Amino acid sequence: MAAFFGTDKTTAKRVQGLSHTYKALSEAENTTYVLHFIKFAGLVPLQTYYYKVQSGLPGGVESKWFNFRAPAAADYDDDFF
């Protein structure tokens, strides 16, 4: 699975993800649960980002676009510690 991610939908870059089958729950409920992970690194504080996800299957289905705003950066004062 992968995602397209960036500050603009038209210039979003493909980011490869990782998928993992959650065996214990899958076996307990007699169904298959798969967890998907994608790391969005290097976020700029208060910047809006756009993303959509794509399944890992051939001709993978894509989601609609979503967006979020990165949180403000934490400002740690050395005297605090």
N, C-alpha and C positions, 0 to 999 in steps of 0.2 A: 504494500500500500504506500501511497505517497500523498503529498499535499502540494498545492501551489500557494506560495506565500510571498507577500511583499506589501509595500506601502501604496501600491497602485495595482489594480486588477490587470491592467494591460502589460505590466512589466513583472508580474509575479514569477518567481523562479520555482522550479520543481525541487522539493525536498523529500528525500527518501525516508520512509518510516520503518518501524519494526512491529511485527505482529507476533502475538504469543497466545496459544490456546490455554485457556484456564481449565486444566484437566479436572481438578477436584470438583468444581461446580458442574462442569459438563457431565461427568460421570454420575454425580449425585442426582442430577435432574434429567438425565438421559437426553441431553441435547448438547449442542456445541456452542461454547462461548469463546469468542476471540477478542482479546484486548489489543488495541492499536496505540502506538506511541510515536509521536513526532516531536522533536526538540526544535523550538523556535529560539535561536540564540541571537545575541547581539541587539536586543531590543533597545530602542531609544525612548527614554521617559516621555510619557504623554503623547507619543506618536500613535496614529491609527494604522492598524495593519489589516489586510484582507487575506482570507484563505479559503480554499475549498479542498476537499479530500477526494481521492480516487482509489477505488478498489484495486487490489493487486491482480485481479483476473485479466486474461487477455481481453482487450477492448474495454478495460475497466470503466465502470460507471462512475461519474463525477457528481458530487453534491452541488448544491447551489453555493453561492458566495456568502461567507460570513465575515464579520469584522469584530475587532476589539481594540481597545485603547490600552497601551502599556501603562502600568502604574508609574507614579512619580518616583524618582530615584530616592532611595533612603540616604539620609545625610547623617552619617555617624560622626560624632565629635570624639576626638581622642580622650577627652576628659571623662567621657561617659563610662569608659571601661576602666 
